[in-house]
Amino acid sequence: MKFEIIPDEQTPRINEIVFSDMGEYIDLYRAELEEFLKFAQTQDTAVGLAANQCLLDGKRFMVRAFALRDLKTKKFYIIVDPHTTRNIGIKEIKGEGCLTWYNRKILAERYRAVAVDYFTMDGKFVTGEIFKGFEGQIWQHEINHLNGIEENVVELNFPDPPLVRVGRNELCPCGSGLKYKKCCLLLI
């Protein structure tokens, strides 16, 4: 079977499409999701791979999922209908690679951590899971692809912006009014 991803086309949230439950949606697209997982396993340089608009043997289909490489086991697994429920910590501009923009760099606003809700391939709902650092950046990148958010693409040698520094005793940049050490720093 030939599997292809059509990059950067927005896909509506699954709950905006009428399904009685997520299991029904996953069952409807199970073959496509399994082919997508096989395709992801062939992408040696990828750590995340969005699949909102795809072709399987020339037939176009729409899913709202991405494959994510487990950084410990190096195996991919499928995330279905992910969305960010909370941005945590400092927002800064990060430079990152993307398979859509080979030999280019993306400069994107990223939070140091995010809380997310999503479904697994077996239909299990996961809520409020926190991903931080590099993993959090991957989640934000792939969710942006699924949402059709345009990225700022620059030359590969474009310098990364400096990291934002916040002192432990300064007010948290999230706007809670608490000191950073008593707020978002606890989560990242």
C-alpha positions as CSV (number, residue, x, y, z in Angstrom):
1,M,0.0,0.0,0.0
2,K,1.2,3.5,-0.8
3,F,0.7,6.0,2.1
4,E,1.2,9.7,1.7
5,I,0.7,12.7,4.0
6,I,-0.7,15.9,2.5
7,P,0.9,18.5,4.7
8,D,-0.5,21.6,6.4
9,E,-4.2,21.3,5.7
10,Q,-6.5,22.0,8.6
11,T,-8.7,19.2,10.0
12,P,-11.6,20.0,12.4
13,R,-11.6,18.7,15.9
14,I,-13.2,15.2,15.9
15,N,-15.9,16.3,18.3
16,E,-17.0,18.8,15.6
17,I,-17.6,15.7,13.4
18,V,-20.5,13.7,14.7
19,F,-19.6,10.3,16.2
20,S,-21.4,8.6,19.0
21,D,-18.0,7.8,20.7
22,M,-14.3,7.9,19.9
23,G,-14.2,4.1,19.5
24,E,-16.5,4.4,16.5
25,Y,-14.2,7.0,14.9
26,I,-11.1,5.0,15.5
27,D,-12.7,1.8,14.2
28,L,-13.8,3.7,11.0
29,Y,-10.2,4.8,10.4
30,R,-8.3,1.8,12.0
31,A,-6.8,0.5,8.8
32,E,-5.6,4.0,7.8
33,L,-4.2,4.7,11.3
34,E,-2.3,1.4,11.2
35,E,-0.9,2.2,7.8
36,F,0.1,5.6,9.1
37,L,1.9,3.9,12.0
38,K,3.8,1.7,9.6
39,F,4.7,4.7,7.5
40,A,5.9,6.6,10.6
41,Q,8.2,3.7,11.6
42,T,10.1,4.2,8.3
43,Q,10.9,7.9,9.1
44,D,14.2,7.5,10.8
45,T,14.8,11.2,11.5
46,A,11.2,12.0,12.7
47,V,10.1,12.3,16.3
48,G,6.6,13.3,15.5
49,L,4.5,13.1,12.3
50,A,1.1,14.7,11.8
51,A,-1.6,13.0,9.7
52,N,-4.5,15.3,9.2
53,Q,-4.9,14.9,5.4
54,C,-3.6,11.6,3.8
55,L,-3.7,9.5,0.8
56,L,-3.8,5.7,1.0
57,D,-3.5,4.0,-2.4
58,G,-4.7,7.3,-4.0
59,K,-7.8,7.5,-1.8
60,R,-7.9,10.7,0.3
61,F,-9.0,10.5,3.9
62,M,-9.0,12.7,6.9
63,V,-7.9,11.9,10.4
64,R,-6.9,14.1,13.3
65,A,-3.9,12.1,14.6
66,F,-0.2,12.1,14.8
67,A,2.5,9.6,15.4
68,L,4.9,10.2,18.3
69,R,8.2,8.5,18.8
70,D,8.7,7.3,22.4
71,L,12.1,8.8,23.2
72,K,13.0,5.8,25.4
73,T,11.9,2.8,23.2
74,K,12.3,4.6,19.9
75,K,8.9,3.2,18.7
76,F,6.1,5.3,17.4
77,Y,2.6,5.3,18.8
78,I,-0.6,7.0,17.6
79,I,-2.2,10.0,19.2
80,V,-5.9,10.7,18.2
81,D,-7.7,14.1,18.4
82,P,-5.1,15.8,20.6
83,H,-5.6,19.3,21.9
84,T,-3.8,21.5,24.4
85,T,-5.7,22.2,27.6
86,R,-3.1,24.4,29.2
87,N,0.1,26.2,28.3
88,I,2.6,26.1,31.1
89,G,5.5,28.4,31.9
90,I,7.3,30.8,29.7
91,K,6.5,31.3,26.0
92,E,9.5,31.7,23.9
93,I,10.6,31.5,20.2
94,K,12.2,28.1,19.5
95,G,14.0,26.9,16.3
96,E,13.0,23.5,15.2
97,G,13.2,21.1,12.2
98,C,10.2,19.8,10.3
99,L,9.9,17.1,7.6
100,T,7.5,19.5,5.7
101,W,10.3,22.0,5.4
102,Y,13.4,19.9,4.6
103,N,16.7,21.8,5.0
104,R,14.9,24.8,6.5
105,K,14.1,25.8,10.1
106,I,10.9,26.8,11.8
107,L,10.8,29.6,14.3
108,A,7.7,29.0,16.5
109,E,6.2,30.2,19.8
110,R,6.5,27.4,22.3
111,Y,5.7,27.0,25.9
112,R,8.1,25.1,28.1
113,A,5.3,22.6,28.9
114,V,1.8,21.8,27.9
115,A,-1.1,19.9,29.3
116,V,-3.0,17.9,26.7
117,D,-6.0,15.7,26.2
118,Y,-6.0,12.9,23.6
119,F,-7.2,9.4,22.7
120,T,-5.1,6.4,22.3
121,M,-5.6,3.9,19.4
122,D,-7.6,1.6,21.8
123,G,-10.0,4.5,22.4
124,K,-8.7,5.4,25.9
125,F,-9.2,9.0,26.8
126,V,-6.1,10.6,28.4
127,T,-6.7,14.0,30.1
128,G,-4.4,16.6,31.5
129,E,-1.1,14.8,30.7
130,I,1.8,17.2,31.0
131,F,4.7,17.1,28.5
132,K,7.7,19.4,29.1
133,G,10.9,20.3,27.4
134,F,11.6,18.7,24.0
135,E,8.5,16.4,24.3
136,G,6.3,19.4,25.0
137,Q,7.8,21.1,22.0
138,I,7.0,18.1,19.8
139,W,3.4,18.1,21.0
140,Q,3.0,21.8,20.2
141,H,4.5,21.4,16.8
142,E,2.3,18.4,15.7
143,I,-0.9,20.0,17.1
144,N,-0.1,23.1,15.1
145,H,0.1,21.0,12.0
146,L,-3.3,19.4,12.8
147,N,-4.7,22.9,13.3
148,G,-3.3,24.2,10.1
149,I,-1.3,26.9,11.9
150,E,1.2,28.6,9.5
151,E,4.8,28.4,10.6
152,N,7.6,31.0,10.2
153,V,10.0,29.2,7.9
154,V,13.6,30.5,7.8
155,E,17.0,29.4,6.4
156,L,18.6,26.6,8.3
157,N,21.5,28.7,9.4
158,F,19.2,31.4,10.9
159,P,20.3,31.9,14.5
160,D,18.0,30.7,17.3
161,P,16.6,33.5,19.5
162,P,18.1,33.6,23.0
163,L,16.2,31.7,25.7
164,V,14.0,33.7,28.1
165,R,15.2,33.8,31.7
166,V,12.8,34.2,34.6
167,G,14.1,34.2,38.2
168,R,12.6,31.9,40.7
169,N,11.3,34.8,42.8
170,E,9.9,36.8,39.9
171,L,6.2,36.8,39.1
172,C,5.2,33.8,36.9
173,P,4.8,34.7,33.3
174,C,1.5,32.8,33.1
175,G,-0.2,35.7,34.9
176,S,-1.2,33.9,38.1
177,G,0.3,36.5,40.3
178,L,2.4,33.9,42.1
179,K,6.1,33.7,42.1
180,Y,7.6,31.5,39.4
181,K,8.9,29.0,41.9
182,K,5.4,28.5,43.4
183,C,3.7,28.2,40.1
184,C,4.7,27.0,36.6
185,L,8.3,26.1,37.7
186,L,6.7,23.3,39.8
187,L,5.3,21.7,36.6
188,I,8.4,22.0,34.5
